[in-house]
Protein backbone atom coordinates (compact mmCIF):
# COMPACT_ATOMS: atom_id res chain seq x y z
CA UNK A 1 0.00 0.00 0.00
CA UNK A 2 1.42 3.37 -1.03
CA UNK A 3 0.40 6.19 1.28
CA UNK A 4 2.39 9.02 -0.26
CA UNK A 5 2.65 11.34 2.67
CA UNK A 6 5.16 13.17 4.77
CA UNK A 7 5.99 10.97 7.76
CA UNK A 8 7.91 13.57 9.73
CA UNK A 9 9.73 16.88 9.52
CA UNK A 10 12.95 17.51 11.43
CA UNK A 11 15.05 20.62 11.66
CA UNK A 12 18.42 19.93 13.24
CA UNK A 13 21.45 22.09 13.86
CA UNK A 14 25.05 21.11 13.10
CA UNK A 15 25.47 19.58 16.55
CA UNK A 16 22.53 17.24 15.99
CA UNK A 17 20.10 19.01 18.29
CA UNK A 18 16.59 18.81 16.96
CA UNK A 19 15.04 22.26 16.90
CA UNK A 20 11.75 21.28 15.28
CA UNK A 21 10.08 17.92 14.98
CA UNK A 22 6.66 17.32 13.56
CA UNK A 23 5.49 13.71 13.34
CA UNK A 24 2.66 12.51 11.11
CA UNK A 25 3.29 8.82 11.79
CA UNK A 26 2.49 7.57 15.30
CA UNK A 27 5.62 6.32 17.06
CA UNK A 28 6.78 5.88 20.64
CA UNK A 29 9.06 8.59 22.05
CA UNK A 30 12.01 6.20 22.21
CA UNK A 31 11.55 5.37 18.51
CA UNK A 32 11.39 9.07 17.64
CA UNK A 33 14.63 9.81 19.49
CA UNK A 34 16.38 6.89 17.81
CA UNK A 35 15.16 8.07 14.40
CA UNK A 36 16.33 11.64 15.12
CA UNK A 37 19.82 10.33 15.89
CA UNK A 38 19.84 8.15 12.76
CA UNK A 39 18.66 11.04 10.59
CA UNK A 40 21.39 13.30 11.93
CA UNK A 41 24.02 10.60 11.38
CA UNK A 42 22.90 10.10 7.77
CA UNK A 43 22.45 13.76 6.81
CA UNK A 44 25.41 15.28 8.67
CA UNK A 45 27.94 12.82 7.28
CA UNK A 46 26.64 12.91 3.73
CA UNK A 47 29.06 14.37 1.19
CA UNK A 48 27.84 17.48 -0.62
CA UNK A 49 28.67 15.79 -3.94
CA UNK A 50 25.73 13.41 -3.44
CA UNK A 51 22.05 14.17 -3.93
CA UNK A 52 19.83 15.38 -1.11
CA UNK A 53 17.69 12.24 -1.35
CA UNK A 54 18.54 9.22 0.82
CA UNK A 55 16.79 5.90 1.33
CA UNK A 56 15.93 5.44 5.00
CA UNK A 57 14.65 2.33 6.74
CA UNK A 58 12.03 3.05 9.35
CA UNK A 59 10.63 -0.12 10.82
CA UNK A 60 9.39 -2.51 8.15
CA UNK A 61 9.25 0.08 5.39
CA UNK A 62 11.78 1.95 3.32
CA UNK A 63 11.24 5.69 3.13
CA UNK A 64 13.20 8.58 1.71
CA UNK A 65 14.88 11.42 3.53
CA UNK A 66 14.90 14.61 1.53
CA UNK A 67 16.86 17.46 3.04
CA UNK A 68 18.17 20.96 2.43
CA UNK A 69 20.79 22.88 4.35
CA UNK A 70 20.10 26.49 5.26
CA UNK A 71 22.93 28.18 7.18
CA UNK A 72 23.48 26.01 10.28
CA UNK A 73 20.20 24.10 9.99
CA UNK A 74 19.21 20.94 8.14
CA UNK A 75 15.55 20.76 7.14
CA UNK A 76 14.64 17.10 6.66
CA UNK A 77 11.39 15.59 5.38
CA UNK A 78 10.84 11.84 5.56
CA UNK A 79 8.44 10.73 2.85
CA UNK A 80 7.14 7.51 1.41
CA UNK A 81 9.24 5.71 -1.15
CA UNK A 82 7.03 6.67 -4.11
CA UNK A 83 6.84 10.40 -3.36
CA UNK A 84 8.23 12.93 -5.81
CA UNK A 85 11.71 13.92 -4.59
CA UNK A 86 11.87 17.23 -6.41
CA UNK A 87 8.38 18.19 -5.26
CA UNK A 88 9.34 17.59 -1.64
CA UNK A 89 12.70 19.31 -2.16
CA UNK A 90 10.80 22.41 -3.28
CA UNK A 91 8.31 21.94 -0.43
CA UNK A 92 11.19 22.32 2.02
CA UNK A 93 12.15 25.58 0.36
CA UNK A 94 8.56 26.80 0.52
CA UNK A 95 8.50 26.07 4.26
CA UNK A 96 11.68 28.10 4.72
CA UNK A 97 10.21 30.93 2.63
CA UNK A 98 7.10 30.93 4.81
CA UNK A 99 9.18 30.97 8.00
CA UNK A 100 11.38 33.74 6.58
CA UNK A 101 8.27 35.72 5.66
CA UNK A 102 6.91 35.39 9.16
CA UNK A 103 10.10 35.99 11.17
CA UNK A 104 11.91 38.29 8.75
CA UNK A 105 14.82 35.91 8.44
CA UNK A 106 14.24 32.73 10.41
CA UNK A 107 17.06 31.56 12.63
CA UNK A 108 17.67 28.80 15.14
CA UNK A 109 16.61 31.04 18.03
CA UNK A 110 13.20 31.58 16.43
CA UNK A 111 12.71 27.82 16.32
CA UNK A 112 13.63 27.55 20.00
CA UNK A 113 11.90 30.52 21.58
CA UNK A 114 8.93 30.96 19.26
CA UNK A 115 8.20 27.32 18.57
CA UNK A 116 4.45 27.88 18.89
CA UNK A 117 4.55 30.35 15.99
CA UNK A 118 6.71 27.95 13.98
CA UNK A 119 4.17 25.17 14.51
CA UNK A 120 1.38 27.53 13.40
CA UNK A 121 3.20 28.14 10.12
CA UNK A 122 3.89 24.42 9.63
CA UNK A 123 0.27 23.51 10.43
CA UNK A 124 -1.08 26.00 7.89
CA UNK A 125 1.20 24.46 5.29
CA UNK A 126 1.03 20.73 6.10
CA UNK A 127 -1.86 18.90 7.72
CA UNK A 128 -1.81 15.21 8.52
CA UNK A 129 1.28 14.67 6.40
CA UNK A 130 -0.24 16.23 3.29
CA UNK A 131 0.62 19.62 1.84
CA UNK A 132 -2.49 21.79 2.13
CA UNK A 133 -1.39 25.18 0.82
CA UNK A 134 1.45 26.19 -1.48
CA UNK A 135 0.90 29.94 -1.57
CA UNK A 136 3.22 31.59 0.96
CA UNK A 137 1.09 34.75 1.11
CA UNK A 138 -2.02 32.75 2.01
CA UNK A 139 -0.12 30.80 4.66
CA UNK A 140 1.23 33.99 6.21
CA UNK A 141 -2.16 35.74 6.08
CA UNK A 142 -3.78 32.84 7.95
CA UNK A 143 -1.04 32.73 10.57
CA UNK A 144 -1.18 36.50 11.09
CA UNK A 145 -4.97 36.33 11.40
CA UNK A 146 -4.53 33.66 14.08
CA UNK A 147 -2.01 35.91 15.83
CA UNK A 148 -4.58 38.70 16.03
CA UNK A 149 -7.02 36.34 17.75
CA UNK A 150 -4.48 35.24 20.35
CA UNK A 151 -2.92 38.64 21.09
Backbone as JSON, one array per atom type, in Angstrom:
{
  "sequence": "XXXXXXXXXXXXXXXXXXXXXXXXXXXXXXXXXXXXXXXXXXXXXXXXXXXXXXXXXXXXXXXXXXXXXXXXXXXXXXXXXXXXXXXXXXXXXXXXXXXXXXXXXXXXXXXXXXXXXXXXXXXXXXXXXXXXXXXXXXXXXXXXXXXXXXX",
  "N": [[0.84, -1.19, 0.0], [0.67, 2.14, -0.93], [1.15, 5.14, 0.59], [1.92, 7.74, 0.25], [2.82, 10.25, 1.72], [4.0, 12.79, 3.98], [6.03, 11.71, 6.5], [7.48, 12.63, 8.69], [8.87, 15.75, 9.87], [11.96, 17.19, 10.4], [14.07, 19.57, 11.9], [17.33, 20.19, 12.3], [20.28, 21.25, 14.04], [23.83, 21.85, 13.45], [25.08, 20.43, 15.43], [23.48, 18.34, 15.92], [21.24, 18.69, 17.43], [17.82, 18.62, 17.73], [15.67, 20.99, 16.55], [13.16, 21.41, 15.64], [10.49, 19.25, 15.44], [8.1, 17.45, 13.79], [5.67, 15.11, 13.7], [3.96, 12.85, 11.69], [3.39, 10.26, 11.63], [2.44, 7.81, 13.85], [4.49, 7.1, 16.56], [6.43, 5.68, 19.23], [8.01, 7.59, 21.87], [10.69, 6.82, 22.36], [11.34, 5.57, 19.96], [11.15, 7.74, 18.22], [13.27, 9.38, 19.15], [15.45, 7.72, 18.58], [15.24, 7.62, 15.79], [15.66, 10.34, 15.19], [18.37, 10.58, 15.9], [19.5, 8.77, 14.05], [18.79, 10.01, 11.63], [20.23, 12.41, 11.82], [22.85, 11.36, 11.81], [22.95, 10.25, 9.23], [22.41, 12.46, 7.51], [24.22, 14.51, 8.32], [26.72, 13.42, 7.83], [26.81, 13.09, 5.17], [28.22, 13.5, 2.01], [28.6, 16.52, 0.18], [28.66, 16.21, -2.53], [26.86, 14.3, -3.24], [23.36, 13.53, -3.9], [20.47, 15.12, -2.41], [18.71, 13.28, -1.51], [17.91, 10.4, 0.23], [17.69, 6.95, 0.85], [15.88, 5.5, 3.54], [15.49, 3.41, 6.21], [12.74, 2.69, 8.13], [11.47, 1.04, 10.54], [9.49, -1.52, 9.23], [9.37, -0.58, 6.68], [10.74, 1.05, 3.79], [11.71, 4.34, 3.43], [12.15, 7.72, 2.22], [14.59, 10.15, 2.88], [14.59, 13.54, 2.47], [16.4, 16.4, 2.15], [17.5, 19.77, 2.94], [20.04, 22.15, 3.32], [20.23, 25.03, 5.24], [22.01, 27.68, 6.16], [23.04, 27.06, 9.35], [21.33, 25.0, 9.75], [19.64, 21.92, 9.14], [16.99, 21.0, 7.2], [14.75, 18.47, 7.15], [12.73, 16.18, 5.5], [10.85, 13.28, 5.83], [9.63, 10.98, 3.65], [7.28, 8.87, 1.9], [8.31, 6.07, -0.09], [7.52, 6.3, -2.78], [7.05, 8.95, -3.25], [7.44, 12.17, -4.86], [10.58, 13.31, -5.3], [11.72, 15.81, -6.1], [9.52, 17.49, -5.85], [9.08, 17.44, -3.07], [11.54, 18.42, -2.26], [11.35, 21.05, -3.16], [9.19, 21.72, -1.58], [10.32, 21.87, 0.93], [11.83, 24.18, 0.62], [9.76, 26.01, 0.26], [8.61, 25.95, 2.8], [10.69, 27.1, 4.29], [10.72, 29.63, 3.08], [8.19, 30.54, 3.92], [8.59, 30.61, 6.71], [10.68, 32.47, 6.8], [9.29, 34.68, 5.79], [7.52, 35.13, 7.86], [9.12, 35.52, 10.19], [10.95, 37.38, 9.37], [13.83, 36.88, 8.9], [14.33, 33.73, 9.34], [15.8, 32.07, 12.12], [17.82, 29.88, 14.16], [17.25, 30.51, 16.82], [14.65, 31.51, 16.67], [13.24, 29.18, 16.17], [13.58, 27.91, 18.58], [12.66, 29.67, 20.68], [10.26, 30.67, 19.8], [8.6, 28.59, 19.17], [5.9, 27.9, 19.13], [4.78, 29.65, 17.25], [6.17, 28.82, 15.02], [5.16, 26.23, 14.72], [2.53, 26.94, 14.1], [2.85, 28.05, 11.54], [3.83, 25.79, 10.16], [1.62, 24.07, 10.47], [-0.34, 25.39, 9.0], [0.6, 24.96, 6.52], [1.15, 22.19, 6.17], [-0.88, 19.43, 6.78], [-1.71, 16.66, 8.59], [0.29, 15.22, 7.31], [0.06, 15.82, 4.67], [0.48, 18.19, 2.08], [-1.15, 21.22, 2.27], [-1.43, 23.86, 1.45], [0.13, 25.92, -0.92], [0.75, 28.5, -1.38], [2.62, 31.05, -0.26], [1.89, 33.61, 0.63], [-0.82, 33.27, 1.33], [-0.57, 31.4, 3.39], [0.89, 32.92, 5.28], [-0.93, 35.02, 5.71], [-3.05, 33.66, 6.97], [-1.78, 32.73, 9.31], [-1.06, 35.16, 10.5], [-3.59, 36.22, 10.91], [-4.52, 34.41, 12.82], [-2.74, 35.11, 14.84], [-3.69, 37.63, 15.56], [-6.05, 36.94, 16.83], [-5.13, 35.65, 19.1], [-3.6, 37.51, 20.42]],
  "CA": [[0.0, 0.0, 0.0], [1.42, 3.37, -1.03], [0.4, 6.19, 1.28], [2.39, 9.02, -0.26], [2.65, 11.34, 2.67], [5.16, 13.17, 4.77], [5.99, 10.97, 7.76], [7.91, 13.57, 9.73], [9.73, 16.88, 9.52], [12.95, 17.51, 11.43], [15.05, 20.62, 11.66], [18.42, 19.93, 13.24], [21.45, 22.09, 13.86], [25.05, 21.11, 13.1], [25.47, 19.58, 16.55], [22.53, 17.24, 15.99], [20.1, 19.01, 18.29], [16.59, 18.81, 16.96], [15.04, 22.26, 16.9], [11.75, 21.28, 15.28], [10.08, 17.92, 14.98], [6.66, 17.32, 13.56], [5.49, 13.71, 13.34], [2.66, 12.51, 11.11], [3.29, 8.82, 11.79], [2.49, 7.57, 15.3], [5.62, 6.32, 17.06], [6.78, 5.88, 20.64], [9.06, 8.59, 22.05], [12.01, 6.2, 22.21], [11.55, 5.37, 18.51], [11.39, 9.07, 17.64], [14.63, 9.81, 19.49], [16.38, 6.89, 17.81], [15.16, 8.07, 14.4], [16.33, 11.64, 15.12], [19.82, 10.33, 15.89], [19.84, 8.15, 12.76], [18.66, 11.04, 10.59], [21.39, 13.3, 11.93], [24.02, 10.6, 11.38], [22.9, 10.1, 7.77], [22.45, 13.76, 6.81], [25.41, 15.28, 8.67], [27.94, 12.82, 7.28], [26.64, 12.91, 3.73], [29.06, 14.37, 1.19], [27.84, 17.48, -0.62], [28.67, 15.79, -3.94], [25.73, 13.41, -3.44], [22.05, 14.17, -3.93], [19.83, 15.38, -1.11], [17.69, 12.24, -1.35], [18.54, 9.22, 0.82], [16.79, 5.9, 1.33], [15.93, 5.44, 5.0], [14.65, 2.33, 6.74], [12.03, 3.05, 9.35], [10.63, -0.12, 10.82], [9.39, -2.51, 8.15], [9.25, 0.08, 5.39], [11.78, 1.95, 3.32], [11.24, 5.69, 3.13], [13.2, 8.58, 1.71], [14.88, 11.42, 3.53], [14.9, 14.61, 1.53], [16.86, 17.46, 3.04], [18.17, 20.96, 2.43], [20.79, 22.88, 4.35], [20.1, 26.49, 5.26], [22.93, 28.18, 7.18], [23.48, 26.01, 10.28], [20.2, 24.1, 9.99], [19.21, 20.94, 8.14], [15.55, 20.76, 7.14], [14.64, 17.1, 6.66], [11.39, 15.59, 5.38], [10.84, 11.84, 5.56], [8.44, 10.73, 2.85], [7.14, 7.51, 1.41], [9.24, 5.71, -1.15], [7.03, 6.67, -4.11], [6.84, 10.4, -3.36], [8.23, 12.93, -5.81], [11.71, 13.92, -4.59], [11.87, 17.23, -6.41], [8.38, 18.19, -5.26], [9.34, 17.59, -1.64], [12.7, 19.31, -2.16], [10.8, 22.41, -3.28], [8.31, 21.94, -0.43], [11.19, 22.32, 2.02], [12.15, 25.58, 0.36], [8.56, 26.8, 0.52], [8.5, 26.07, 4.26], [11.68, 28.1, 4.72], [10.21, 30.93, 2.63], [7.1, 30.93, 4.81], [9.18, 30.97, 8.0], [11.38, 33.74, 6.58], [8.27, 35.72, 5.66], [6.91, 35.39, 9.16], [10.1, 35.99, 11.17], [11.91, 38.29, 8.75], [14.82, 35.91, 8.44], [14.24, 32.73, 10.41], [17.06, 31.56, 12.63], [17.67, 28.8, 15.14], [16.61, 31.04, 18.03], [13.2, 31.58, 16.43], [12.71, 27.82, 16.32], [13.63, 27.55, 20.0], [11.9, 30.52, 21.58], [8.93, 30.96, 19.26], [8.2, 27.32, 18.57], [4.45, 27.88, 18.89], [4.55, 30.35, 15.99], [6.71, 27.95, 13.98], [4.17, 25.17, 14.51], [1.38, 27.53, 13.4], [3.2, 28.14, 10.12], [3.89, 24.42, 9.63], [0.27, 23.51, 10.43], [-1.08, 26.0, 7.89], [1.2, 24.46, 5.29], [1.03, 20.73, 6.1], [-1.86, 18.9, 7.72], [-1.81, 15.21, 8.52], [1.28, 14.67, 6.4], [-0.24, 16.23, 3.29], [0.62, 19.62, 1.84], [-2.49, 21.79, 2.13], [-1.39, 25.18, 0.82], [1.45, 26.19, -1.48], [0.9, 29.94, -1.57], [3.22, 31.59, 0.96], [1.09, 34.75, 1.11], [-2.02, 32.75, 2.01], [-0.12, 30.8, 4.66], [1.23, 33.99, 6.21], [-2.16, 35.74, 6.08], [-3.78, 32.84, 7.95], [-1.04, 32.73, 10.57], [-1.18, 36.5, 11.09], [-4.97, 36.33, 11.4], [-4.53, 33.66, 14.08], [-2.01, 35.91, 15.83], [-4.58, 38.7, 16.03], [-7.02, 36.34, 17.75], [-4.48, 35.24, 20.35], [-2.92, 38.64, 21.09]],
  "C": [[0.88, 1.24, 0.0], [0.59, 4.48, -0.42], [0.73, 7.57, 0.75], [2.06, 10.17, 0.67], [3.99, 11.67, 3.3], [5.01, 12.44, 6.1], [6.45, 11.82, 8.93], [8.77, 14.66, 9.11], [10.68, 17.07, 10.69], [13.77, 18.69, 10.96], [16.11, 20.45, 12.74], [19.58, 20.87, 12.96], [22.68, 21.21, 13.6], [25.54, 20.19, 14.21], [24.52, 18.4, 16.72], [21.36, 17.48, 16.91], [18.89, 19.28, 17.41], [15.9, 20.07, 17.46], [13.56, 22.3, 16.53], [11.52, 19.83, 14.89], [8.57, 17.89, 14.9], [6.45, 15.93, 12.99], [4.08, 13.48, 12.84], [2.42, 11.01, 11.13], [3.39, 8.54, 13.28], [3.63, 6.62, 15.68], [5.8, 6.6, 18.55], [7.91, 6.9, 20.73], [10.46, 8.02, 21.86], [12.34, 5.97, 20.73], [11.87, 6.7, 17.83], [12.81, 9.54, 17.91], [15.68, 9.01, 18.72], [16.4, 7.32, 16.34], [15.86, 9.41, 14.24], [17.85, 11.47, 15.07], [20.27, 9.73, 14.56], [19.81, 9.16, 11.63], [19.87, 11.96, 10.63], [22.65, 12.6, 11.41], [24.08, 10.51, 9.85], [23.13, 11.44, 7.07], [23.76, 14.5, 7.08], [26.68, 14.73, 8.04], [27.89, 12.66, 5.76], [27.46, 13.95, 2.97], [28.18, 15.27, 0.33], [27.79, 17.1, -2.1], [27.49, 14.88, -4.26], [24.42, 14.19, -3.46], [21.52, 14.36, -2.51], [18.68, 14.42, -0.86], [18.38, 10.97, -0.88], [17.47, 8.22, 1.19], [16.99, 5.75, 2.83], [14.97, 4.36, 5.47], [14.06, 2.76, 8.08], [11.06, 1.9, 9.64], [10.67, -1.1, 9.67], [9.48, -1.89, 6.76], [10.47, 0.94, 5.07], [11.14, 3.27, 2.94], [12.4, 6.46, 2.51], [13.35, 9.79, 2.61], [15.24, 12.4, 2.43], [15.25, 15.81, 2.39], [17.47, 18.62, 2.27], [18.88, 21.62, 3.59], [20.58, 24.37, 4.16], [20.93, 26.98, 6.44], [23.36, 27.01, 8.07], [22.39, 24.98, 10.54], [19.96, 23.16, 8.82], [17.71, 20.74, 8.27], [15.37, 19.41, 6.45], [13.17, 16.68, 6.64], [11.6, 14.1, 5.13], [9.53, 11.54, 4.85], [8.41, 9.27, 2.42], [7.99, 7.31, 0.17], [8.81, 6.21, -2.53], [6.82, 8.17, -4.29], [7.82, 11.04, -4.33], [9.34, 13.68, -5.07], [11.82, 15.41, -4.84], [10.72, 18.06, -5.86], [8.59, 18.44, -3.78], [10.54, 18.51, -1.4], [12.25, 20.77, -2.24], [9.87, 22.73, -2.11], [9.12, 22.4, 0.78], [11.51, 23.79, 1.84], [10.94, 26.48, 0.63], [8.34, 26.98, 2.02], [9.47, 27.12, 4.78], [11.26, 29.49, 4.28], [9.1, 31.43, 3.54], [7.64, 31.35, 6.18], [9.95, 32.29, 7.89], [10.39, 34.9, 6.48], [7.65, 36.09, 6.99], [7.9, 36.04, 10.13], [11.05, 37.05, 10.62], [13.0, 37.46, 8.11], [14.93, 34.88, 9.56], [15.63, 32.26, 10.82], [16.77, 30.5, 13.7], [16.97, 29.29, 16.4], [15.11, 31.19, 17.87], [12.57, 30.21, 16.64], [12.66, 27.41, 17.78], [12.63, 28.34, 20.82], [10.51, 30.88, 21.08], [8.38, 29.73, 18.55], [6.71, 27.26, 18.29], [4.1, 28.57, 17.58], [5.05, 29.5, 14.82], [5.72, 26.83, 13.67], [2.92, 25.7, 13.82], [1.65, 27.62, 11.9], [3.2, 26.74, 9.49], [2.48, 23.85, 9.47], [-0.6, 24.15, 9.35], [-0.61, 25.46, 6.55], [0.95, 22.96, 5.11], [0.07, 20.26, 7.17], [-1.95, 17.4, 7.53], [-0.85, 14.56, 7.54], [1.04, 14.99, 4.94], [-0.09, 17.75, 3.17], [-0.76, 20.19, 1.52], [-2.49, 23.1, 1.33], [0.02, 25.43, 0.32], [1.69, 27.66, -1.76], [1.39, 30.55, -0.26], [2.4, 32.75, 1.51], [-0.15, 34.29, 1.85], [-1.66, 32.13, 3.36], [0.14, 31.89, 5.68], [0.0, 34.78, 6.64], [-2.96, 34.97, 7.12], [-3.1, 32.85, 9.31], [-1.16, 34.08, 11.26], [-2.59, 36.76, 11.59], [-5.13, 35.58, 12.72], [-3.83, 34.43, 15.19], [-2.89, 37.0, 16.41], [-5.6, 38.17, 17.03], [-6.4, 36.01, 19.1], [-3.78, 36.37, 21.08], [-3.85, 39.43, 21.96]]
}
